[in-house]
Amino acid sequence: MTDRSPNASTTHLVLIPSYNPGPGVLETVRQARAQWTPVWVVVDGSTDGTDELLREETGRDPGLRLIVLPENRGKGSAVLEGIEWAAREGFTHALTMDSDGQHPADLIPAFMAASQRDAGTMVLGKPVFGPEAPALRVNGRKVSNGWANLETLWMGVGDSLYGFRVYPIAPLAKIMRGNRFMRRFDFDPEAVVRLCWAGVRPVNIDAPVRYLSAEEGGVSHFKYLRDNTLLTWMHTRLFLGFVLRLPVLIWRRLVRPGAST
């Protein structure tokens, strides 16, 4: 099979962590492949048979790679596994997107171009919600966003939870190797805060998000009590880290805005 994407890169790849997304994952992967080469999928211990569907797809598509974890470890762990592999092969940046069809694959080239223009930044999707978006989810994320902006001294995080974003691999891998957190649903917001602490400047780009109904193949693993408890614990830890770093963060913002801590 010939490569069907017009955009091929040896530095930037698309990384899709995937856990029991249902058969719609094939459409997500194909849409990503139509926009970019390469696309890697990390199957995080899925038990719904989608690993076999993706294996068949990789056999037809040389621009697609599959990494299969033997058990479910969480989104952050899946991303870490992917970026460790990517770093060994010389990639410097990874665009992460969900496997369930919520994220806009057609914006992959624009996000990659923004990252290529300024490789030292992280490019964050700022979600634009449709009328189908659950009000509880939309309003609830404002709390996490408020904490993330406080914890980064308002460096400009447009949204702390939206997982459609481009990370610089080296600083992200270093941060993740250095602590035992950021392995599950807490990955996206904690990654943003800690990268800001490391001096990685956020760039925000508006991007639509779709909330698919069950009839449309939508699958959600979000559990309100479990995951909000995890976020509360995460922000408690981050706030304590913010207080310890506050003098350095203030100094950096006022005196050395481009420096890292």
N, C-alpha and C positions, 0 to 999 in steps of 0.2 A: 504494500500500500504506500502511496506517495504522501508526503507531508501536506496536510490540508490547511496549515496555518501560514499566513504571510509574514508573521513576526517570529523570528527565531533568535535566541540569545544564548550566549555562553556565560552570562553573568546573572541574569534574572530568570527565575523560574516561577511557575504557579504551583503552589502546594495546597492540596486539599485533604485535610484530615476528615476521616469518614467513619461514623459508627452507626450501623443499622439505619441507613437513610432510605431504604426501600428502592425499588427498581428505577425510580426517577433519577438516581445518581448517574445513570448512563447519559441522560440528556444534559445534566449539569456538566459532566466531563466533556461531552462532545461540543457543547457550547464554548467551554474554556479552550479546547483544542482548536476550535475555529478561529480563535483570537491569538493564540500564543503557542510557542514551542520552547522548552518542554513543559509538560504538565505531569506532576507526580501526585499520586494518591496514596495516603497512608491509611490503611485499613486498621482501625483501632479495635481489634478483637471482635469484629462484627459476627453476628450469628444469624443474620437474615438471608444469607446466600449471596449477598452482593459482591463478596470477594471473588466468587466464581464468575459472575457476570463481568467484573472488571478484568479478571485474567483473560477472558475471551477477547475483551476489547483491546488489551495490550498486545495480543497476538496479531491483531489487525492494524495496529497503529504504532509505528516506531517512535512517535513523539510522546507516547504515554508510558509512564513507569508506575509500577505498583510495589509498595512496601507493605507487608502484612505483619502486624503484631499478633502474637499468639493469644493475648488476652486484652480486655479493655483496660486501658491505663489512664484515659482522660485526654481531652483535647490538647492541653499543653504538652503532655508527654508525647503525643503523636507529632505535634509540630517540632518538638525538640529532636525526635528521631529523624524527621525529614531534613531539618536544617543541618544536622550533623553529617548525614549522607551528602547533602548538597555542598557543604564546605569542603569535604574531602575531594569533591570533583571540581572545585574551583569556582563554584557559584558564590556570589557576594550578596545577593538579595533574593527574598522570597515574598511573593504575593500570596497571602492566605485567603481562602474563601471557603464557605461552607458547602457541604455536598448535597444539601437538600433543596437547592434551586432558589433560595432566597436572595442570593447576591447577583449583581448585574455583570455577567460575563462580558458584555459588550464594552464595558469600561476598563477592561484589563489593559489594553494598549495605552490609554490615557494615564492610568495610574503608573504603569511602568515607565512611560516617558517622563513623568514628573520625578520619579525616582532617579532615572538616568541623568536628568538635568542637574540634580543636587543629591549625589550619592550618600551624603552624610545625614540625610533626613530620614524620617519614617513618614510614609504617605498614608494618612488615615481617611477612611471613608466616613463621611458625615451623613447619617441616614436621612432619607426623605421618605416619610411614611405615607402609605396609601390609606384610604378609608377603611380597609379591612384590618388594619393593625389593631391588636387588642389595646384598649386604653390603659389597662393596668400595666402592660409591658412598656408602653410609650412613656407614661408618667413615672413609672418606677425607675426607669433608667436615669431620670433627671437627678435622683439622689446620688447614684454612683458617679455621674458626671460632675456634680458639685464637689464631691469629695476628691475626685481625681484632679480637678482644677486647683483646689486648695493645696493638695499634697505636692503639686508641681509648681506652686507659686504662680499660677496662671500663665504657664508657658504657651498655652494655646491649644489645648486638647479639645477638639470639636465634639468628639464622642468617644467614651472610654470602652464601650462594649461592642461596637460594630466590628465584626471580624474580617471585613473586606479591607485589607490594608497591605502595604509593602513594608517589610522589615529589613533593615541591614542585618545580615546574618551574624557577623562577628560579635558585635556588642550584645545581641540578644542571646546568643549561645553562651557567652561569658557570664551574663547575668543568671541564666538558668542553671548553669553548672554550679554557680556559687550559692544556691539556696535550694531547699527541698520543696518549695511552694511552686505556684504557677503551673500545676500539672493538670488541673481539671477546668471547671468553668471559670475559675478565677484567673485563667491565663491572660485573656485579652486586656482587662483593665490593669492588672499588675504589670504586664509587659510595658504598657504605655507609660505608667508612672515611673518605673525603674529606668526605662530608656531615657526619659526626660531627666532624671537624676544624673544619668551618665552623660548628659549634654547632647543627646540626639534630639534635634528640633522637629516638632510635628508640623506637617503640611496637611491641610484639610481640603478634601474635595467632596462635594455633594454627590451622593449616590443613592438611588432608590433601593428600598428593601421590600420584598414581597413576603407576606404571611399567607402561605398556601393552606387551604382547607384540607381536611382529610380526603374529601372527594377528589381534590386535585393532586393527591399524593403527598400532602404535607405531613412531615414527621417532626415532632418536637420532643426533645429529651429534657427540657427545662422543667424542674420541679420547684415550685415557688418557695416552699419552706426550706428545703435542703439547700437550694442554690442561693437564696437570699441570706441564709445563715452563713454560708461560705463567703459571700461578699461582705457581710458585716465583719466577720473575723479578719478577712483580708484588709479591709480599710482600717480596722483597728491597728493591725500590724504596720500598715503603711503610714498611718498618722504618727505613730511612735518613731518610725524611721524618718519621717519628715521633720519632726521636732528636733531630732539629733542633727539633721543636715541643714536646718534652717539658716544658721549663720553663713554657711558656705553657699547655699542657694541664693541668699540675698546678695552676698558679695559678688557672686558670679553674674547675677542679673544686672547689678549696678556698675561693676568694674570690668568684668571679663565675660561679656555675654556669650562668647563662643567657646568658653572653656568647659571642661567636664569635671565631675567630682568622682 
